[in-house]
Amino acid sequence: MGAGHAHKLYLHGGSPVHALPAHCKLAAVFCFVLVVVSTPREAMWAFGLYAVLLAAVAGAAWGLHAEGRGRVPYGHLLKRMLIEVPFVAFAVLMPFVARGPYVEVLDVQLSSSGLWSAWNILAKGTLGVAASVLLASTTELRELLLGMQRLGLPPLLVQIASFMIRYGDVIGDEMRRMRIARLSRGFRARGVRQWGVLAKSAGALFIRSYERGERVHLAMVSRGYTGTMPVIDEVTATRAQWTGAALLPLAALLVCLMGWAL
């Protein structure tokens, strides 16, 4: 798969959570999200317990070993969850646009079905994003890609994800250099008149990215690339590791069953 590189999402640690093979953690997070989505939206207490389970995993990853005791990065994880802001905005609008029986909240007429739908999206979406951020924070990107490969995902999809991750930062750096170049020439985006310059910058960025992609592909072919990435080290998970990874989805499944029963 080639040499990996640390990403901003990854937080180094020496806990058992970090030591679990990536494919075990991927399967555990997938099953956890599946259980969360299957939980009835009326069981509000169940979603609180799911949040407690994720907080316990974060505590086990950074707060229960000598290197990270007392320094659980909940703030770091919460900042990374801002990616769900567009979904939050969509959920907030649902009580105002949905139809059905209306209830009065602070002298405002809101749709009852819209309120339940908004809660359903917010609760399940937030827990899914939190689980994904926690996975990315305890697993290196290279290990995640290898884990997807070990779980039998199509190799083409794994390679596309690999290239997107590896060269997304490269394109971001190119954008920053172009921005610095514009600022050094006195450019300031103050209105519509400057949109032409920004459009030309976007076109130049596309051309540079395309040309760099061509150079990277030629370099890979010259080094023997045949359409698949070589796996340097093969990691096999033990029964104990699979059991440890299964604790989160199994506990969530128990909560889900209680939610349906009650």
Secondary structure, 3 states (H helix, E strand, C coil): CCCCCCCCCCCCCCCHHHHCCHHHHHHHHHHHHHHHHHCCCCCHHHHHHHHHHHHHHHHHHHCCCCCCCCCCCHHHHHHHHHHHHHHHHHHHHHHHHCCCCEEEECCEEEEHHHHHHHHHHHHHHHHHHHHHHHHHHHCCHHHHHHHHHHCCCCHHHHHHHHHHHHHHHHHHHHHHHHHHHHHHCCCCCCCHHHHHHHHHHHHHHHHHHHHHHHHHHHHHHHCCCCCCCCCCCCCCCCHHHHHHHHHHHHHHHHHHHHHHHC
